[in-house]
Amino acid sequence: MSDKQEKPVNWWAELRGLAAMLLAVLAFHTFVAKPFYIPSASMVPNLLVGDRLVVSKYPYGWSWVSASFHVLPRSDWRVAPATPEYGDIVIAVPPDRAEDYIKRVIGLPGDTVAVVNGQIVLNGEPVPREFEPPVRIPADHDNLCDGIECLYYFEPYRVTLEDGTQVFEPPTYRETLPNGASYLVVDHVENSRYDNFAPVTVPDGHVFLMGDNRDHSSDSRAEAAPLGLGLGGPVPLTSIGGRAEFITFSLDGTSSYNPLTWWGALRGERAWRSLRPELRGESQR
């Protein structure tokens, strides 16, 4: 019985297969959908630090920003262009750096947007804003804010539940935009720098974006670099990279690189939660 001679490994074929697989993944992330991680609290209460979600790339067409990594030069071309709807949660890139922000669409092209004492005024009409029972946000430094100052502002709203769990219960409101898109926001700092914003008209091909954590969001109300870290006003649609669809899973910040810690850090109740706004009786724009 003779020994079978082993065939040598064709490393070029292996490398070609690996390259093809990587290209397929990059193409999927560029044209179809991409995973996204929430690193900040600007979209509390609807998104928490540690949430992982899926962003679809095709709803508004494709542009330079669609590439899985922002390696293409900024330009004004768009393929299969479409305009977001009120209330959509979108990925936006600021004008000064290749970094992804996640915010909510408040104003569409041609709209005039202002903020008066924390209430959005859209085309001269206050956006309905109703008190809601306070949301419960985990009192976890890693999952609330980026700094001590933000945590300090939430301290007056710290509550200890019957089981000993500590949460923050900040003032919570429900906003409903002209198309009926309805969602919760928190606004817990009186007379914050973002509670009043002079009217601005959204140019053609742009949208006005805001975070749901109204006092701690670098959005269209905030200056871009070098004066700030915001979006610097309305954002061109060519800088909108996709629409947030649903949460896949969420970790509460107690996990480490050790996989054995991941199970205990899972927030199971957040898995598969839709990120599309609730629709409550469409009204006329």
C-alpha positions as CSV (number, residue, x, y, z in Angstrom):
1,M,0.0,0.0,0.0
2,S,1.7,3.2,-1.2
3,D,1.5,6.5,0.5
4,K,-0.6,9.1,-1.2
5,Q,1.4,12.1,-2.2
6,E,0.0,15.3,-0.7
7,K,-0.6,18.1,-3.2
8,P,1.2,21.3,-2.4
9,V,-1.0,24.2,-1.3
10,N,-1.7,26.7,-4.0
11,W,-1.1,29.9,-2.0
12,W,-2.0,32.2,-5.0
13,A,-5.4,30.5,-5.2
14,E,-5.9,30.8,-1.5
15,L,-5.0,34.5,-1.6
16,R,-7.3,35.1,-4.6
17,G,-10.1,33.5,-2.7
18,L,-9.5,35.6,0.4
19,A,-9.3,38.8,-1.7
20,A,-12.5,38.0,-3.5
21,M,-14.3,37.4,-0.1
22,L,-13.0,40.7,1.3
23,L,-14.1,42.5,-1.9
24,A,-17.6,40.9,-1.6
25,V,-17.9,42.1,2.1
26,L,-16.7,45.6,1.2
27,A,-19.2,45.7,-1.7
28,F,-22.0,44.6,0.5
29,H,-21.1,47.2,3.1
30,T,-20.9,49.9,0.4
31,F,-24.1,49.2,-1.5
32,V,-26.4,47.2,0.7
33,A,-25.9,47.4,4.5
34,K,-23.3,47.8,7.2
35,P,-23.1,47.2,10.9
36,F,-22.7,50.3,13.1
37,Y,-21.7,50.8,16.7
38,I,-23.0,53.6,19.0
39,P,-20.1,55.2,20.8
40,S,-21.9,58.2,22.3
41,A,-25.1,59.2,24.1
42,S,-26.3,61.8,21.6
43,M,-29.3,59.7,20.6
44,V,-30.4,58.7,24.1
45,P,-33.1,57.5,24.9
46,N,-33.6,55.7,21.6
47,L,-30.0,54.6,21.2
48,L,-27.6,53.7,24.0
49,V,-23.8,53.5,24.1
50,G,-23.0,49.9,23.3
51,D,-25.9,49.3,20.8
52,R,-25.0,47.6,17.6
53,L,-27.3,48.2,14.6
54,V,-27.7,47.7,10.9
55,V,-27.6,50.7,8.6
56,S,-29.0,50.2,5.1
57,K,-27.0,52.0,2.3
58,Y,-29.5,52.2,-0.5
59,P,-32.6,54.2,0.7
60,Y,-31.2,57.6,-0.4
61,G,-28.9,56.5,-3.2
62,W,-25.1,56.3,-3.3
63,S,-22.4,59.0,-3.2
64,W,-18.8,59.4,-2.1
65,V,-19.9,58.7,1.5
66,S,-21.3,55.3,0.6
67,A,-17.9,53.6,0.5
68,S,-17.3,51.3,3.4
69,F,-14.3,53.4,4.4
70,H,-14.4,57.1,3.6
71,V,-11.6,56.9,1.0
72,L,-13.3,58.7,-1.9
73,P,-12.9,62.4,-2.3
74,R,-15.8,64.6,-1.4
75,S,-18.0,65.5,-4.3
76,D,-21.6,66.3,-5.2
77,W,-22.4,63.3,-7.4
78,R,-25.3,61.0,-6.4
79,V,-26.6,57.8,-8.0
80,A,-30.3,56.9,-7.6
81,P,-30.8,60.0,-5.3
82,A,-33.7,60.1,-2.9
83,T,-34.6,62.4,0.0
84,P,-35.0,61.1,3.6
85,E,-38.3,61.4,5.4
86,Y,-39.0,63.3,8.6
87,G,-37.9,61.3,11.6
88,D,-35.5,59.0,9.8
89,I,-32.3,58.2,11.8
90,V,-29.4,58.6,9.4
91,I,-25.6,58.4,9.3
92,A,-24.0,61.7,8.5
93,V,-20.4,62.8,7.9
94,P,-19.4,66.3,9.2
95,P,-17.8,68.7,6.8
96,D,-14.4,68.7,8.4
97,R,-13.5,65.1,8.9
98,A,-14.2,61.5,7.8
99,E,-16.2,60.4,10.8
100,D,-19.7,58.9,11.1
101,Y,-22.4,60.7,13.2
102,I,-25.9,59.3,13.8
103,K,-28.8,61.8,14.0
104,R,-32.5,62.2,13.3
105,V,-33.9,64.1,10.3
106,I,-35.8,67.2,11.5
107,G,-35.9,69.4,8.5
108,L,-36.1,68.7,4.7
109,P,-35.0,70.9,1.7
110,G,-36.9,74.2,1.8
111,D,-37.9,74.0,5.4
112,T,-37.2,76.7,7.9
113,V,-36.0,75.3,11.2
114,A,-35.6,77.0,14.6
115,V,-35.6,76.0,18.2
116,V,-37.3,78.1,20.9
117,N,-36.9,77.1,24.6
118,G,-36.2,73.6,23.5
119,Q,-39.1,73.2,21.1
120,I,-38.6,72.8,17.4
121,V,-40.4,75.4,15.2
122,L,-40.7,74.0,11.7
123,N,-41.9,76.4,9.0
124,G,-43.2,78.8,11.6
125,E,-45.2,76.1,13.4
126,P,-44.1,74.6,16.8
127,V,-43.6,70.8,16.5
128,P,-46.0,69.1,18.9
129,R,-44.1,68.2,22.1
130,E,-45.9,66.3,24.8
131,F,-44.7,65.2,28.3
132,E,-44.2,61.5,28.7
133,P,-43.3,59.3,31.7
134,P,-39.6,59.6,32.2
135,V,-37.5,57.0,30.4
136,R,-35.1,54.9,32.5
137,I,-31.5,55.2,31.4
138,P,-28.9,52.9,33.1
139,A,-26.8,54.9,35.6
140,D,-23.6,53.6,34.1
141,H,-20.9,56.1,33.4
142,D,-19.6,54.2,30.3
143,N,-23.1,54.1,28.8
144,L,-24.5,57.5,29.5
145,C,-22.1,60.3,28.5
146,D,-18.6,61.0,27.2
147,G,-17.5,63.1,30.2
148,I,-18.0,64.0,33.9
149,E,-19.9,67.2,32.9
150,C,-22.6,65.2,31.1
151,L,-22.9,62.7,34.0
152,Y,-23.2,65.7,36.4
153,Y,-26.2,67.1,34.6
154,F,-28.1,63.8,35.0
155,E,-27.4,63.4,38.7
156,P,-30.6,65.2,39.8
157,Y,-32.6,62.5,38.0
158,R,-30.9,59.5,39.7
159,V,-33.4,57.0,41.1
160,T,-32.9,53.7,42.9
161,L,-35.5,51.0,41.9
162,E,-36.9,48.4,44.2
163,D,-34.3,45.8,43.2
164,G,-31.5,48.2,44.0
165,T,-30.8,49.1,40.4
166,Q,-29.9,52.7,39.8
167,V,-31.2,54.6,36.8
168,F,-31.7,58.1,35.6
169,E,-35.2,59.4,34.8
170,P,-34.7,62.7,32.9
171,P,-37.6,64.8,31.6
172,T,-38.9,63.0,28.5
173,Y,-41.0,64.3,25.7
174,R,-42.7,62.9,22.6
175,E,-42.2,64.9,19.4
176,T,-44.4,64.3,16.3
177,L,-43.3,65.7,13.0
178,P,-45.5,66.7,10.1
179,N,-45.6,63.3,8.5
180,G,-46.7,61.7,11.8
181,A,-43.2,60.4,12.7
182,S,-43.2,60.2,16.5
183,Y,-40.4,59.5,18.9
184,L,-39.1,60.2,22.4
185,V,-36.4,62.8,23.3
186,V,-34.8,63.9,26.5
187,D,-34.3,67.6,27.4
188,H,-32.9,67.8,30.9
189,V,-30.9,71.0,31.1
190,E,-32.8,74.3,31.4
191,N,-31.5,77.1,29.1
192,S,-28.8,75.0,27.6
193,R,-26.8,76.4,24.6
194,Y,-28.9,74.3,22.2
195,D,-32.3,75.2,23.6
196,N,-32.5,78.3,21.3
197,F,-31.5,78.3,17.7
198,A,-32.2,81.1,15.2
199,P,-34.2,80.2,12.1
200,V,-32.3,78.7,9.2
201,T,-33.7,77.7,5.8
202,V,-32.5,74.2,4.7
203,P,-31.0,74.5,1.2
204,D,-31.9,72.3,-1.7
205,G,-30.1,69.0,-1.4
206,H,-29.7,69.3,2.4
207,V,-31.3,68.1,5.6
208,F,-31.3,69.5,9.1
209,L,-30.3,66.9,11.7
210,M,-30.7,66.7,15.5
211,G,-29.8,64.2,18.2
212,D,-32.6,62.9,20.5
213,N,-30.5,63.8,23.6
214,R,-31.1,67.5,22.9
215,D,-28.7,69.0,25.4
216,H,-25.7,66.7,24.4
217,S,-25.6,66.3,20.7
218,S,-23.2,67.8,18.2
219,D,-25.7,68.1,15.4
220,S,-26.8,70.8,12.9
221,R,-27.2,73.3,15.7
222,A,-23.6,73.1,16.6
223,E,-20.6,74.6,14.9
224,A,-18.2,72.5,12.9
225,A,-14.4,72.6,13.3
226,P,-12.5,74.7,14.2
227,L,-15.1,76.2,16.5
228,G,-16.8,73.0,17.5
229,L,-17.5,69.3,16.8
230,G,-21.0,69.7,15.3
231,L,-22.3,69.4,11.8
232,G,-22.2,73.1,11.2
233,G,-25.8,73.6,9.9
234,P,-27.8,71.7,7.3
235,V,-26.0,68.6,5.9
236,P,-25.7,67.9,2.2
237,L,-27.4,64.7,1.1
238,T,-24.2,63.6,-0.5
239,S,-22.9,63.3,3.1
240,I,-25.7,61.1,4.3
241,G,-24.4,57.5,4.3
242,G,-27.5,55.5,5.1
243,R,-30.5,54.9,7.3
244,A,-30.5,53.1,10.6
245,E,-32.9,50.1,10.5
246,F,-32.7,48.0,13.7
247,I,-30.6,47.0,16.7
248,T,-28.9,43.6,16.4
249,F,-27.6,43.4,20.0
250,S,-26.3,45.7,22.8
251,L,-23.6,45.4,25.5
252,D,-23.9,47.4,28.7
253,G,-20.2,48.3,29.0
254,T,-19.3,45.7,31.6
255,S,-17.7,43.4,29.1
256,S,-14.1,43.1,28.1
257,Y,-12.2,41.5,25.2
258,N,-12.7,38.2,27.1
259,P,-15.7,36.5,25.3
260,L,-16.8,34.9,28.6
261,T,-17.8,38.4,29.8
262,W,-20.1,39.1,26.8
263,W,-23.1,37.1,27.8
264,G,-23.4,38.8,31.1
265,A,-23.2,42.3,29.4
266,L,-25.9,41.6,26.9
267,R,-29.0,43.8,27.0
268,G,-31.3,41.2,25.6
269,E,-34.4,43.4,25.6
270,R,-32.8,45.7,22.9
271,A,-32.1,43.0,20.3
272,W,-34.0,43.4,17.0
273,R,-35.6,46.7,18.1
274,S,-36.7,48.7,15.1
275,L,-35.3,52.2,14.7
276,R,-38.0,53.5,12.4
277,P,-40.2,56.1,14.0
278,E,-43.7,55.3,15.1
279,L,-46.3,56.9,12.8
280,R,-49.2,58.7,14.6
281,G,-51.8,60.2,12.2
282,E,-50.1,61.8,9.2
283,S,-50.6,65.5,8.9
284,Q,-50.2,67.9,6.1
285,R,-46.7,69.4,5.5
